[in-house]
């Protein structure tokens, strides 16, 4: 997980904040991968809030209802910080992720894809970590 915060505005990012964002985002992806594979919404609770949590909860609920699960093989992320609010209450990032997605029906692999994915991410701080508030797939060339 790398974070590029060059030319960030309207305020610069502090080194500790940058490290915390990269670490919390990596932890969030680990939690997301486990939640999707195990169909366990509760695994999202520590890392996701707002729209991201609502959408992922619905996705996991839907896939559990249909009897499928998704394995995400995370092969790396390059984060670019695009916006950091003056009050420090929000950071917008672009994530260039290399993800392999495998969809299973029970134990049978029914789909596999490995390709770069781009995500538009909004993170907000909490009492002890940065949370993923929005996680949206964006066009390949943001």
VOKOLMAR-888647 format. One record per residue (C-alpha): residue number from 1; x, y, z; residue in one letter. Coordinates in steps of 0.25 Angstrom, whole numbers, plus 5000, padded with zeros to 4 digits. Example, Ala and Ser with C-alpha at 12.3 -4.5 7.8 and 13.67 -1.06 7.14 Angstrom:
2
<seq->1; x->5049; y->4982; z->5031; type->A>
<seq->2; x->5055; y->4996; z->5029; type->S>
END
This chain:
142
<seq->1; x->5000; y->5000; z->5000; type->X>
<seq->2; x->5006; y->5013; z->4996; type->X>
<seq->3; x->5001; y->5027; z->4998; type->X>
<seq->4; x->5004; y->5039; z->4989; type->X>
<seq->5; x->5000; y->5052; z->4995; type->X>
<seq->6; x->5008; y->5061; z->4985; type->X>
<seq->7; x->5000; y->5074; z->4981; type->X>
<seq->8; x->4989; y->5071; z->4991; type->X>
<seq->9; x->4980; y->5082; z->4995; type->X>
<seq->10; x->4975; y->5091; z->5001; type->X>
<seq->11; x->4984; y->5086; z->5012; type->X>
<seq->12; x->4996; y->5077; z->5013; type->X>
<seq->13; x->4996; y->5064; z->5020; type->X>
<seq->14; x->5004; y->5061; z->5032; type->X>
<seq->15; x->5013; y->5049; z->5031; type->X>
<seq->16; x->5006; y->5042; z->5043; type->X>
<seq->17; x->4993; y->5045; z->5037; type->X>
<seq->18; x->4997; y->5039; z->5023; type->X>
<seq->19; x->5003; y->5027; z->5030; type->X>
<seq->20; x->4990; y->5025; z->5038; type->X>
<seq->21; x->4981; y->5026; z->5025; type->X>
<seq->22; x->4990; y->5016; z->5018; type->X>
<seq->23; x->4989; y->5006; z->5030; type->X>
<seq->24; x->4974; y->5008; z->5032; type->X>
<seq->25; x->4971; y->5006; z->5018; type->X>
<seq->26; x->4979; y->4994; z->5017; type->X>
<seq->27; x->4972; y->4988; z->5029; type->X>
<seq->28; x->4959; y->4992; z->5023; type->X>
<seq->29; x->4962; y->4984; z->5010; type->X>
<seq->30; x->4966; y->4972; z->5019; type->X>
<seq->31; x->4953; y->4973; z->5026; type->X>
<seq->32; x->4945; y->4974; z->5013; type->X>
<seq->33; x->4952; y->4962; z->5007; type->X>
<seq->34; x->4948; y->4954; z->5019; type->X>
<seq->35; x->4934; y->4959; z->5020; type->X>
<seq->36; x->4932; y->4956; z->5005; type->X>
<seq->37; x->4938; y->4942; z->5006; type->X>
<seq->38; x->4931; y->4938; z->5019; type->X>
<seq->39; x->4918; y->4946; z->5017; type->X>
<seq->40; x->4919; y->4953; z->5030; type->X>
<seq->41; x->4914; y->4967; z->5030; type->X>
<seq->42; x->4920; y->4969; z->5045; type->X>
<seq->43; x->4934; y->4969; z->5040; type->X>
<seq->44; x->4931; y->4982; z->5033; type->X>
<seq->45; x->4928; y->4989; z->5046; type->X>
<seq->46; x->4942; y->4994; z->5050; type->X>
<seq->47; x->4946; y->5000; z->5037; type->X>
<seq->48; x->4934; y->5004; z->5029; type->X>
<seq->49; x->4923; y->5015; z->5032; type->X>
<seq->50; x->4913; y->5022; z->5024; type->X>
<seq->51; x->4910; y->5019; z->5009; type->X>
<seq->52; x->4921; y->5009; z->5008; type->X>
<seq->53; x->4916; y->5001; z->5020; type->X>
<seq->54; x->4902; y->5002; z->5015; type->X>
<seq->55; x->4905; y->4997; z->5001; type->X>
<seq->56; x->4915; y->4986; z->5005; type->X>
<seq->57; x->4905; y->4981; z->5015; type->X>
<seq->58; x->4894; y->4980; z->5004; type->X>
<seq->59; x->4904; y->4973; z->4995; type->X>
<seq->60; x->4908; y->4963; z->5006; type->X>
<seq->61; x->4894; y->4961; z->5010; type->X>
<seq->62; x->4890; y->4958; z->4995; type->X>
<seq->63; x->4901; y->4949; z->4992; type->X>
<seq->64; x->4898; y->4941; z->5005; type->X>
<seq->65; x->4884; y->4940; z->5001; type->X>
<seq->66; x->4888; y->4934; z->4987; type->X>
<seq->67; x->4898; y->4924; z->4993; type->X>
<seq->68; x->4910; y->4930; z->4987; type->X>
<seq->69; x->4923; y->4936; z->4993; type->X>
<seq->70; x->4934; y->4945; z->4987; type->X>
<seq->71; x->4949; y->4943; z->4989; type->X>
<seq->72; x->4957; y->4955; z->4987; type->X>
<seq->73; x->4972; y->4953; z->4985; type->X>
<seq->74; x->4978; y->4967; z->4988; type->X>
<seq->75; x->4991; y->4969; z->4980; type->X>
<seq->76; x->4994; y->4983; z->4984; type->X>
<seq->77; x->4988; y->4998; z->4984; type->X>
<seq->78; x->4994; y->5011; z->4980; type->X>
<seq->79; x->4986; y->5022; z->4987; type->X>
<seq->80; x->4987; y->5036; z->4982; type->X>
<seq->81; x->4981; y->5047; z->4992; type->X>
<seq->82; x->4973; y->5057; z->4984; type->X>
<seq->83; x->4966; y->5066; z->4994; type->X>
<seq->84; x->4969; y->5068; z->5009; type->X>
<seq->85; x->4958; y->5077; z->5016; type->X>
<seq->86; x->4963; y->5090; z->5023; type->X>
<seq->87; x->4957; y->5085; z->5036; type->X>
<seq->88; x->4963; y->5071; z->5034; type->X>
<seq->89; x->4950; y->5064; z->5034; type->X>
<seq->90; x->4951; y->5057; z->5021; type->X>
<seq->91; x->4961; y->5052; z->5011; type->X>
<seq->92; x->4957; y->5048; z->4996; type->X>
<seq->93; x->4966; y->5038; z->4990; type->X>
<seq->94; x->4968; y->5030; z->4977; type->X>
<seq->95; x->4972; y->5016; z->4978; type->X>
<seq->96; x->4978; y->5008; z->4967; type->X>
<seq->97; x->4977; y->4994; z->4972; type->X>
<seq->98; x->4981; y->4981; z->4966; type->X>
<seq->99; x->4970; y->4971; z->4970; type->X>
<seq->100; x->4967; y->4957; z->4966; type->X>
<seq->101; x->4952; y->4954; z->4969; type->X>
<seq->102; x->4947; y->4940; z->4969; type->X>
<seq->103; x->4932; y->4936; z->4971; type->X>
<seq->104; x->4928; y->4923; z->4977; type->X>
<seq->105; x->4915; y->4916; z->4977; type->X>
<seq->106; x->4918; y->4907; z->4990; type->X>
<seq->107; x->4931; y->4902; z->4987; type->X>
<seq->108; x->4930; y->4903; z->4971; type->X>
<seq->109; x->4938; y->4914; z->4965; type->X>
<seq->110; x->4928; y->4921; z->4955; type->X>
<seq->111; x->4936; y->4933; z->4951; type->X>
<seq->112; x->4950; y->4939; z->4952; type->X>
<seq->113; x->4956; y->4952; z->4948; type->X>
<seq->114; x->4969; y->4959; z->4950; type->X>
<seq->115; x->4970; y->4973; z->4946; type->X>
<seq->116; x->4973; y->4987; z->4951; type->X>
<seq->117; x->4962; y->4994; z->4958; type->X>
<seq->118; x->4960; y->5009; z->4961; type->X>
<seq->119; x->4953; y->5013; z->4973; type->X>
<seq->120; x->4949; y->5027; z->4978; type->X>
<seq->121; x->4950; y->5027; z->4993; type->X>
<seq->122; x->4945; y->5036; z->5004; type->X>
<seq->123; x->4951; y->5034; z->5018; type->X>
<seq->124; x->4947; y->5042; z->5030; type->X>
<seq->125; x->4954; y->5041; z->5044; type->X>
<seq->126; x->4948; y->5035; z->5056; type->X>
<seq->127; x->4953; y->5035; z->5071; type->X>
<seq->128; x->4964; y->5025; z->5068; type->X>
<seq->129; x->4965; y->5022; z->5053; type->X>
<seq->130; x->4961; y->5027; z->5039; type->X>
<seq->131; x->4948; y->5020; z->5034; type->X>
<seq->132; x->4945; y->5017; z->5019; type->X>
<seq->133; x->4932; y->5025; z->5017; type->X>
<seq->134; x->4930; y->5023; z->5002; type->X>
<seq->135; x->4937; y->5013; z->4993; type->X>
<seq->136; x->4932; y->5014; z->4978; type->X>
<seq->137; x->4938; y->5008; z->4966; type->X>
<seq->138; x->4942; y->5019; z->4957; type->X>
<seq->139; x->4946; y->5019; z->4942; type->X>
<seq->140; x->4959; y->5013; z->4938; type->X>
<seq->141; x->4965; y->5027; z->4936; type->X>
<seq->142; x->4960; y->5036; z->4947; type->X>
END
